[in-house]
Amino acid sequence: MFPGINSRQARQMMKRMGMKQVDIPAVEVIIRTPDRVIVINNPSVAKVNMMGQESWQITGEAVERETEDKPAEISNDDVKTVSEQAGVSEEEARKALEENNGDLAAAIMSIKNASQ
């Protein structure tokens, strides 16, 4: 942890500084961003608490992949809700949901704004 300091000295120094570290037996860590997913397999994870502020230290091999822009599936219930709320056919409701990544409120608003 600290170069040139043995682990016992490092723990004592951390204790004096008010730091607590807990190792987490994690198998996988997943970080999702708006445009990608980062997966860290076989990670070494530590939770560090210093003066009430919690932080996480993660090391391991990371694999990144892009996320899909549209939802995996739009449910029939969502289509019916948008159709009823916006007063349009289910086909128009489904199209609006697809254009708005499955967001019901955004789909309804886009239909209502288009009709004005």
N, C-alpha and C positions, 0 to 999 in steps of 0.2 A: 504494500500500500504506500508506504513512505520509503523512498530510497535510503539505504544505509541504516535503517532502523529495524530491529527485529520485531516480530509480531507482538510480543508482550509489551515492549516499549510503546509501540504504536497504539495498542489498546489503552494503555495508561494515559497517553497524551490525548487521545480522543475523549476519554472519560473526563479529564480536566477541562477540556474545551466544551463539555456538555453534549458531546456527540454520541449517539447510539447507532450501532449498525446491526441489522438482522439479515442473515442470509435466507433467501427464499428458494425452496426446492422446486423451481419452475422447470417445466418440460419444453415449453414453447412460449415466445412472446410475439404478439401481433400488434403492429402499429398501423392504423388506418389513417391515410391522408385523403384529401378530396380526389386525388388522381391516381393513387397507388396504395398497395398494401406491402408492408415490410414484415417478413416473418423471420424470426431469429430462433433457430433450432438449437437444442441443447445449451441454453444460455446459462451464464453465471449471473444471478440477480441478487442485488443487495439493496435493502431499504435503509436509508440513512436519515436519522432525525437529528437535526442540529438546532438547538434553541427553538423548538417547536415547528421548525420548517422541515417538511418531509421531502426527500428527493430519492430518486431511484438510479442505481448504476447497473447497466446491462452490458455484458460482453458476450460475444458469440459470433457465429457465422450467419450473416444476413442474406436473405434472398428477397429481391424486389420484383413486384409484378404490377402491371397497370390494372385499375378497376374498370368494370364495365360501366358505361354511361347510363344505360337504361336498366330498370329493375328486372329481376329474373322473370317475374310474372305479375300481371295486373289482374286482381281478382274481379269476378263478376259482381261482387257486392260493391266494390269501388266504382265500377262502371255504372251500376244502377244508381248509386248515390249521386254521382256527378250528373248523370242524365236527368234525374228528378230535380236536383237543385238548380241546374242551369236551363232546364226545359228544352233539352235537345234529345236526339235519338241516341241509342246506345253506341252506334258506330261513331258518331261525332264525339261522344263522351270518351270512348276508348282512345280515339286519335288525340284528343286533348291531354289525356293522362300520359300517353306515350311521349308527347312533345314536352311534357312537364315532369318527366322522370317519376311518374307515379304519385306526384304531390296533388292530393285532392283539391285543396284550397286554390292552388295555382291554376289547376285545370279549369275549375269553375270560373275563376276571375278572368282567365284568358278567353273563355267562351263569351262571358258577359261583356268584356271590353271589345271583342270583335263584333258583337251585335249592335254596338252603339254607333 
